[in-house]
C-alpha cells in the first residue's frame, strides 16, 4: 500500500492528500512526516512484519502513523480508542507488540496498566523527537 502512496507522492507532491477540520496535508508533507516517523521506528527496532499497535483518534496523525509503520516494514495493529478498555487490553495481550503509536485518547482508552509493557509513542506531543530524522523513503530492502 505504501508503494502506491509513494507513487502518488512522486506524481503530485503538492496535491492535498488529507483534510481534517482546518488542517490540510499535501502528499509531499504527509510522506515526509511518515518517513521521519518510519526512520524513528526503525531506530527503535521495528523489523519486517513486526506488529506495531496504533491507538489514535481519526486524524492526520493517524494517517502518518499507519504510513510510517508500513514504510518501516512493520505490521500495524489497529486499536480503536472507542472500543471497551477490556477488549483493547485483550488484543494487546494477544498480539504483544513492543511499540504503540497513540494520542491522548488512545492513552486514556487503554489505561496506564495496559501500556506498561509497551513503548508508547505519543503522536500528539508538541515537540516530536523524530523531527530531525530523514524525510527520505526508508530502504526498501529492509522491509522486503
N, C-alpha and C positions, 0 to 999 in steps of 0.2 A: 504494500500500500504506500509506504513512504517513497518508493521509487517513482510512482505515478505523481505523487505530490512534488517531488524534486523536479520532474519533467515540467510540471506546470510552473514552477518557480523560474526555470530557465526560459520558458516561453513568455511569461508575463509577470515579471517580478514586482511591478508597480500596481498591478491589478488588486483590488480589495479581495481578501480571502476570508476574513472573519469580521463580522459586525456583531457587537454585543452592547446593548444600551448605547452609550455615547462613545464607545471605543471601536476603532477600526484598525485592522492589521492588514498590510499588504502581504502577498505571498513571500516577498523577499524578507520582510520583517519577521513574519511567522517562522520562516525557515531559519533565519539567524538565531532567533530565540530558542527554537527547538534544538538546533545544533549545539549551541552553548551548553544547554542542559544535558544533551546527549554526551558530550565530552566529559562533563562533570560525572554523569552516571558511570561512564566507562572508567573514569578515575577511581570511582568508589567500588569498582569490581564487577559491574554488570557484564555478564557473559552471554553468548548467544543462547536464546530460548529460556533464560533465567526469568522467573516471574518477578515483576515489579508491580506492587499494588498502587492503585491510583484512586484516591477518595477525595473528590473535589465537586463543588457545585458547578453547574454548567457555566462556562466562562471561557475567555480566550486562554487563560492559564491551563484549563483542562485540555484544550486542543494542543497547546505547546507540549504539555506533559505526555500525551499519547504519542505525538510525533517523535518526541525525544526518546521515549522508551523503544520505539520501533527502530529509530536511527541508531541507537546504541546496540541493537541486536536482541534486546530483551523481549519478553512476552508480557503484555500488560494484563493485570488482574483488576478488572473494574469493580469498584465498590461504590455504590450509590449512597451518599450520606442520608438520604431519605429512608433507607431501609432500617428495620429494627436493629438496635445495637447488638443483640444476641446473634442475629443472623450474620452480621458483618464480622463479628469475632469468630464465628464458626468457620466462615470462608477463609479468614486469615490463618486460623489454626490449621486448617486442611492444606492450604497452599504453602504455608510457611515462607513467605517472601522475606528477603533480607532488607529490602528497601521499600519505602512507600512515599509516594508524592501525595501531598494533602494541602488543604487550606484550613481555615478556622472551622468551617462547617464539618469537614472531614474529621478533624481532631475531636470536635465535640461529639460527633456521632459515634466514634469509636471508643472514646474514653482513654484515659492515660494507661490503664491496665492493659488494654488491647494492643497498644503500640509500644509497650515496654521492651519487647524483643525485636523491634524493627527500627531501622534507621529511618526516621521520618524527615522528609524534606518539605518544608512549608513553602509552597509557591506563592503565597500571598504576602510573604515577608517583604518589607520595603527594600532593603539592601540585599541583593542576591549575590551569594558568594561565588557564583559561577559566571558572573558578568564579564570577567576577564578571559574566559575560555574562547577558543576559536569559533568563529561563525561558519567555518567551512564544514562541508559534509564529512561525517566520520568515515574512516576507511571501510570500504565495502567488504574487504576480505575478512575482517574480524566478525562481521555479522552473518557470514555465509555458513 
